[in-house]
Amino acid sequence: MNDYLLYLANETKGYWWNDSANFADLVEAVTHGAVGVTTNPVLVNETINKCADEWKPILASIPRDLSGSEKAIEIIKAVTIKVAGMFEPIYKATNGEGGYVCAQVNPGKSSDRKAMLEMARTMSSWAPNVAVKLPVTAAGLDVLEDCIAEGITITGTVSFTYAQAMAIGDRCEKGRARAAKAGVKPGRCFAVIMVGRIDDYLRDCIKDSGLNIAEEDIIQAGTAIIKRAYRDFAKNGYTAILMPAGLRGAYQVEALAGANMAMSINPKIQVKLPSIKAPYVEHIEEEVDPAVIERLSACPEFIKAYEPDGLKPEQFFSYGCVQKTLAQFVENWGQIEKYPLK
């Protein structure tokens, strides 16, 4: 048994979601207290290829004459409905507090408000416990607010910065206000910060610029960003729940222990957690050393990610880490479109 996962699930204010749609991973995750599932084009593409024999009968009903985005959406629909069914008992037992499964809109449409809203409405109809993933671009934020106002649960993703997280929190509140005015139950909202991916991006920027910033500082950048956002979410009374994702090690999970967050933990990270020895301690209230922040601040891209005025919403789409991640998601969406249905 993974005692640290059980500790997170049962002894802290937070909870965790499984960052994989593989059946074996899901069964194992539930036994360790997972209450949700995060997916994206990379993870869907991975599971239908890695576990092809398991998915073959589930994908068998998809029409063979579909192509392009229509085909990809049907494959993602089949995966989402299957996994949502596995987690619906948790959704019902918690009265909609848990049991969610993510489905991400076409990453190639990250600036297309109309297309994303239509996809969000479609995906939310697949199961009552679908959390539609929208990119945190200026367009994505507009759609996020509309969806919350319509009662659609959203996960704001492709998000790496303090400014993006705070924008999610703010637009969620505006959507909730619109829902209340219309007499609609608002959708729930999860605000992703990909703490490991921003570390990876900053590492490349630091190396390219020839800056002398140590690795032990770099791996605290994402943690510093999400801890700052966590404090200010509480200060502002935001109802959106922060979701650390793209984790790279047990050290990031441990640093956030005790937070009222929904940690998205991939099985590759789950197996590293037993390295954390009991007695377990909550570290969320411990600030990253200001000296580390000062050293990281020599990198302009860290300033953009960490400071409240580092980026404006119209700059989110062009931020380097956003573009890098969207490119990967678009590539994997394209591979799903080419998946050989047999």
Secondary structure, DSSP 8 states (H G I E B T S, - for coil): --HHHHHHHHHSS-EEEES---HHHHHHHHHTT--EE---HHHHHHHHHHTHHHHHHHHTTS-TT--HHHHHHHHHHHHHHHHHHHHHHHHHHTTTSS-EEEEE--GGGTT-HHHHHHHHHHHHTS-TTEEEEEE-SHHHHHHHHHHHHHT--EEEES--SHHHHHHHHHHHHHHHHHHHHHT-----EEEEEEHHHHHHHHHHHHHHHT----HHHHTTHHHHHHHHHHHHHHHHT--SEEEEES--SHHHHHHTTTSS-EEEE-HHHHTTGGGS-SS----TTS---HHHHHHHTTSHHHHHHHSTTS--HHHHTTSHHHHHHHHHHHHHHHHHHT----
